[in-house]
């Protein structure tokens, strides 16, 4: 099986799995958030347990009354009423307890999902680049239900079950020491063997199948979001075959997991046979010896019926608990993972100014690179200056913009914007002051209005339409059946490339940020529309510091300064005419762009 869909996060998942205790501690922190609901749920569950423990006593009392009293004696009816009343009380109290567990679980599952999502959002671009989006979504949703499984197993089944089993065993020990000894021995062995085998024998295979389950999500998302590429190469069968590799590996892994769970289940049933034989046999032996009454035998039979039910539930819920723990483990591990790029403690918000940018002795290296891309790199951009970055792929143009946005942290040096070190202010406020129009804008599967207003969520209809008009998007939007309420599809697939570009430009108009980044923002437009948008862009750039990442040199001739990058260094700078006349690197690139050489 190829690891084509296994990201770094998945590769390490089985190596760095948290212990059961650590994941349980993570879940317990959510219980503590609502002590009233949790307290009532536990309290009522304990009351229900007390009624459950009383059932064998009521059964024994009924049998003793029936066998010792004359026919028709009123005491038998009282004993029957007690027997029925105990079970009725158990059922009612247990039901009421569930009404406290329900809101506790729903609210905690909501918060776990929201907080897990917020944590993922806070992770760096590198983390997201190393992780499949589909796998991340799968982990979040799986953890939500994992919490539900853990909570149900611990608070509704395992905890009450252990109390009932130990309580009945002790009661048996007091009535008939031999039967009680057998009961205690079986219960302790059952619990110990289940917990030990489930963690040591079942859990490793369960983690493996969970990791492969996440890979299925990653593989599906990868192929579905790239469906236009798949179709353009007629590669549907090839993608189906690649997914089949992942699902086949998951099938093999999950079969191992389920088989191991079945092995554990066999051992549980063998222990139940021992309990049944030992419990009823010792009571019958006691009756034969004259040390046990018919009521004691009825007590033992009722106790066994209760215990066997609880033990079966216990076995199933130990498996459910382990699966829930494993399903929750990824999100629990995320909470222990510090954001790769974190705000400094007490960091103030960035205060937008005129847009002055300065790199001071910046050293930066990507984590997978041996040598730094920037080595003691210094540069100043004046407020309102229009600067174009040109150079071959990998020369440092895009990295420059990413560092301005603080999408990566530096190894040394500092970046100062409007007199503020970008590493000392909050990331959110910094990025709000920088409007970016990417070369290939990805839109949300929301309405056009929402996509444009993403730059300013409280924008009015008039503001959104004004921004779209300036970006030459208003007319094509009005031609759509639902206008600004049209849904654009995932990543904006329902729009053409030029339409997506104009929506992204409209969003930048609305952002009204002092710093503007244009990553060849008109590259997807036809010649006529490009001219219109270039004119609009000129108005947008007025009074703003603008950084243009240029791939086509014809778009940067009006820049105040052109910076030519090579291997993380600026090897030439100046205006278009100056650099062309100099006959250096820029002149050569310009000649290639113009088709002269």
N, C-alpha and C positions, 0 to 999 in steps of 0.2 A: 504493500500500500504506500503510495507516495504521500509525502507531507505537504502537498501543494497548497492545502488550505489551512495548515497548522501555523498560526502566528506565534510570535515570541511569547505572548501571554499564555497561550495554550501549552507550548512546549515546556514551560516551567511549572505549569499548574500541578502536575502530579509530584513534582519534587518539593514544592514549598507549601503543600497543603497544611492548613492550620489543624491543630489538634481538635478533637471533639469538644474538649473543655473550653477552648478558645472560642469556638463557634457558638457554643451554648451561652458563654458569657456575653457575646455580641447580641444574641436574641434576648437574653435576660434584661439587657439595658432598655429594650423597648417595653418590656413588662413594667419596669420601674417608672416609666413615664406616666402611667395611669394607675396609681396605687389603689384608688377607690374601686375601679372596675376589677382590677386584679384581686384585691382583697376580698370583695364580695364573691367573685368567682371561686376562689380557693375555699373560703368559708362555707359556702353552700355545698361545694363538692365534698368537703369533709363531713357535713351533716348527712349528705346522701350516703356516704361511705358507712356512717354509723348505722343507718337503717339497713344497709346491705349486710353488715356484720350481724345484725340482729335477726336476719331471716332464718339461719339454721337453728337459732334458739327458739324462734317462734314455731318452726317446723317440728323440732323435737318436743316442744311443749304440747303441740297439737296431738302428736302420736301418743305421748305418755298419757294425755287426758283421755283420748279415745280408748286406749287399751286398759286403763285403770278405772274408769268411771262406768257406771251402768248405762245401758243404751238409753238415749233420749236425755241424758243429763245436760243441763244448761251450760255447764262448764265447757263442753265440747264446742258449743256454738261461740262462746266467748273466745276460746283458743283459736277457732277458725277466723273469727273477726280480727283477732290480733295478727294472725298470719297474713291475711289479705291486707290489713291496714298498714303493716310494715312495708310490704312491697309497693302499695299505692303511694305511701309517703316517699319512698325512695324515688319512684318515677317522677312525682311532682317536683320534689326538691331538685333532682338532677336536671329537669327541664328548665326550672327557674335559673339554675346556675348557668346553663347554656346561654341564657339571655344576657348575661354579663360578658361571657366569652366572645359572643358575636361582635359587639361594637369594639371590644378590645382588639380583636384580630383584624377587623376591617380597617380601623384607624392606623394600627401599627404597620399593616401591610402597605397602606397608602404612603405612610411616612418613609418606610424603608425604600420603596421604589423611588420616591421623589428625591430622597437624600442620596441614594445610589446614583441616580441620574445626575444630580448636581455634582457629585464627586467626579464622575466621568467627564462632565463638562469642564471641570477645573483642571483636568490632566492636560499635559502639554501636547503640542502638535506631534512631537516625536512618538508619544504614547499612542495617539490615535493612528499614526502612520503604521505602527507595529501591530495594531489590533484590527481584526475584521469588525466592521460595524454590526453585521448580522450576528456574530458571536457575542458581542457585547450586549446587544438587545436580548439575546437568548439567556444570558447569565442574569440579567436584571429580572426578567419575568420569571425565570426558574427560581430565583432567590425569594421572590414574593411568595410563591406557593411553598417553597421550602420552609419559610417562617411558619406558615400555617400548619405544615406537617409536624414541625418540631413542637410548636405550642400545643397542638392537639395531643401529640404523643406524650408529652411530659405532664401537662396539667389535667387532661381529661382521662387519659388511659393509664400511663405508666405509674404516675404518682399514686392515684387512687388504687390501682391494681396491686401495687406492692403493699400498701397499707392493709388492704383487705386480705391478701394472701398471708401476710405475717400475722395479722390479727386472728384469722381463722386457725392458723397453725398453733398459735399460743393457746387459743381456746380449746383446741383439740388436745393439746398437751396436758391441759388441766383436767379434761374429762377422761382421757385415755392416753397415758404417757407414750405407749408404743405407737399409736396412730399419730399422735402429735409429733413424735420424733421423725417418723417417716415423712410426714407432711413438711416439716421444717427442712429436712435434708433435701427433699425434691425441689422445694421452692428456691432454696439457696443455690443448689446446683443449676437449676433452670436459669436463674438470673445471671449467675456468674458465667456459665457456658455461653449463653446468648450474647451477653455484652462483649465478652472476650473474642468469641469467634466472629461476631459481626464486625467489630473494629479491625481485627487482624486478618481475617480471611475474606470478608465480603467487601470492606471499604476500598482496598486498592483497586479492585476491578470496577467498583462503582465510580470511582474518580476517573478511571480511564474511559468508561462509557459516557460519563458526563462531558469530558473534554471533547470526545468525538461528537456528542450531541451539539456542542457549541460550534464545532467545525461545520456541521450540517447547516446551521444558521448562517455561518460565514460564507459557505459555498453558494447557498441559495441567494443571499443578498448580492454577492459578487456577480453572479450570472444575471440576475434579474435587473439590477441597476445598469448593467452593461448590455442590455438586450439589443439596443440598436447596433452595437458592434458585432454581437453574435449573429444577428440577421444579415448584416452586410457581408459577412464571410460565409454565410450558410453553415454555421457551426453549431446548430441546435443539437445534433446527435453527438458531437464532440463534447459539448458541455454536459449533456445527459450522461455520457460515459464518465466524465470527471466526477460528477456528483455521485454516480454509482460506486465509484471507488471509496468515497467517504462513507456512504450509507452501508456498504459491505463491511467496512472496518467497524462501524458502529454496531452492525448486526452481530458480528463475531464477538465483540466486547460485551454487548448487553446480554448475549446468550450465556456467556461465562458468569456475568453478574447474577442473572436470574437463576442459573443452575446452582450457584453457591447459596443463594437465598433458599432454594428448594432443599439443598442439603441440610441447612440449619433447621428448616421446618420438619424434616424427617427426625432429626434428633429431638426436637421439641415433643413430637408425638410419642416417641419411645419413652420419654420421661413422664408423659401423661399416663401411659399404660402402667408404669411403675407406681405412680401416685394412686391411680384407681385401685390397683391390686393391693397395695400396701394399706391404703386408708380403709377401704371397705373390709378387706380381709382381717385386719387387726381388730376392727369393731365387731365383726361376726365372731372372731375368736374370743373377744371379751364377753360377748353375749353368751357364748357357749360355756365360758368359765363362770358366768354369773356376776361378772364385774361391770357389765354394760347393759343398759335397759334398751327396749325397743326404740325409745326416744333417742338414745345415744346413736343407734344405728341410723335412724332417720336424720339425726344431726349430721352424721358422717356423709350420708348419701347427698343431702342438700349442700353440705359444705363442698363435697367433691364437684357437684354440678356447678356451683358458683366458682370454685377454684379452677376447674378445667376451662370454663368460659373465660375467666380472667387470664389464665395462663396462655390460652390461644390468642387472646387479644394482646397479651404482653409480647408474645413472640412476633405477631404481626406489627405491633407498634414499635418494637425495637428496630425492626427492619425499616418501618416508616420514619422513625427518628433518625436512623443513620442516613437514609436517603435524603431526608430534609436537611440534615447537617451538611451533607455533601452538596446539595443544591444551593445552600446559602453560603457555602465557603468562599466563593469568589467575591461576593459583595462584602462579606466580612473581612476578607483580605484587603479589599480596596480601602476600607476605613483605616487600615494600618499603613497604607501607602501615602507618604507625604506628596503633595503636588510637586511636580518636577520644577515648576516655576511658581514660586509663592510670593505673595505680597509681604513686605517687611512688616513686622509687628507695629500696629498703630499707624500704618502708612496713610498719608493724607491723599485726597483726590488730586489728580492733575489739574492745574489751573491753565486753561488754554490762553495762549497769547498770540503774538504775531506769527509764530511758526518758525523760529530760529532753531536749527538743528546742528549739533556738533558731536562728532566722534573724537574722543580723546584717547589716543594710544590703545585702541581697541584690539584685543586678541580674542579670536573666536575659532573654535574647532568643533565640527560635527562629531557626535559620539562615535561614529563608525570610521572616522577619518584618522589617519596617522598624524598628518601635519596640520597645523592651523590654516584655515582659509585666509583669515585676516591676522596679520602679525604686527602689532603696534601701529594700527591703521588710524590715521587722523584726517578729518575733513570737516569743513564748515559749509553750511548752506544758510544764506541770509534770509530773513523774513521776506516772504513774497517772491522769492526767486524761483524761476522755473528751470529745473535741472533735469537733464536727460541722462539715463544710464545706458550705455551701449557696450557691447563686447560679446565674445562667444559664450556658448552655454557652459555653465560651471565657473564663470569668471567672478561671481560674487554679486551680481545685480539684484537678484531676488533675495538673497541673504541680507543685503543692505536694508531692504524694506522690512523684512521679518524682524531684524534687530531693532529697527525704529519702533515697530509695534510691540517689542519685547515678547516675541513668540519663542525666543531662545534667550538664555542667560549667557553672559560673557565669561570667559576665563580670566580676563583682565581688562583694565581700562573702564571707561564709562561713556555713556551716551547722554547728552544733555539736550533737552528740548525746552525752549523758553526758560532757561536757567534752572530747570528741574531735572535731576537724575532720574531716568526712567525706571531704574530699579528701586527707587525709594517711594514711588507713588503707586496707587492702586492700578492694576492692569486694566480693569474695566473702564475707568475714567480716562486713562491714556488712550485706549483704542477708540473711545467715542470721539476723540479729537482728531482722528485720522480717518478720512473717507477713502475707501479702496474700491476701485473698479477693476476687477480681474479680467484676464484675457478670456477666460471661459467661465462666466458667472453661473453659479448653481443656485437656482431659485427653490423656494419651499413649495410643496404641493398645497398651496393656499391660493387665495384670490390675488389678482394683480394689485388690487388696492393694498392688501396686507403685505405683499412683497415690497412694494414701493415704500409703504409706511414703516417698514421694519427699521429704517434709519431714524424714525421719529414716531414712536407708537401713539403719541397723542395728537398726531397731525390731523388737521381737518380735511374734509373732502376737497376743499378749494386748494389747500396747500399741496395735496397729492397731485391733483390735476395740473396745477401750475408747474410742478417739478416734471411731470410727464411731458407737458407741452414744451418745456425748455430742452428736454432730451429727445424731442421729435418722436415721442411714443404715444402721445394723446390720440392722434388720428387713427392709428392702427388698433388701439384699444377700443375706441368707439365702434369700430367696424365688427368687433366680435359680438356674438349673440347676447352675451351677458355683460359686455363692457368691462368695467373695473371689477365686477364680481366674478369674472371668469376664473376658474381654477386652471392653473398652468401645468399640472402634472408633476410627478416626482422629478426634481432637479430642473423643472421647467421644460420637459420634453415636448409639451404641446405647442411650444413656440419655436420659431426659427431661431437660428443663431443670432441674426441681426436684431430680432425682437427681444431676445433675452439680454443682449448687450445694451439696448436702449432702456430696458427696465432697470438694469444695474446702474446705468448713468443717471436715470431719474432718481434712484435711491441716493446716489451721491449728491445730487443737487439738494435733495431734502435734508441730508445730514448737515449741510452747511458747516463743515469742519474747517479749521484753519489750515490743516495739512491735507493735501490731496495726493493720492497715489493712482496713477493710470498705468496699468500693465497692458500696453498696446490695446487700449480700450475700444478702438474703432476697427480692429482687425477683421471682425466678422460682418462688417457692413458693406453694402454695395457702394459703388463710387458716388452715386448721387446722395445717398443717405449719409455717407461718410463726410461729405462736404458740409452737409447741414449740421451734423453732430460736432464736427470740428469747430464750426462757428459757435455752437452752444458751449462747447468745452472751453473755448477762449473766454467766454463770459464767466464760466464757472471758475476758471483759474485766476481771474482778476482779483488781486489782493490776497491771494492764498499762496502758501509755499507748495509748489507742485513738484512731485518726483514722477518722471515718466520712464518706465522701463521700455526701451525701444528695441524692436526686432526689425522693423522696417525703418531705415534711416530717413526716409522721406517725411516721416511724421515728426521729426525732432529739429527741423531746420530753424524753427522759430524759438528754440530754447535759449534762455539767457546763458546757459553754460552746459556743455556736453562733457560728461565724464566717461572716458574710455577705460573699461576694466579689463584686466588680465590677471588671472590667478590671485584674486583678492587684493590687487593693487590698482591704483589709478595711474595709468601710464601716459595718458594725455588728457588735457582739458582745455576748453575754449569754446568759441562759437563755431557754427558750421563752416562758415567761409574761412576762418582762420585755420581750422584743422584740415580742411581740404587742401588749402594752399601749402600746408606744412609737409604734405607728402608722407605722413607716417602711417600708423596703424589705422586711424579713422579714415584717412584717404583711401587706403586699400579696401576697407570694409565698404565704403561708400561706392567705390568703383564696382565691387562685386554685386552690391545691391542694385546698382543701376544697370548691370549687365554689360559693363564695359570690358571686364576681364572674365 
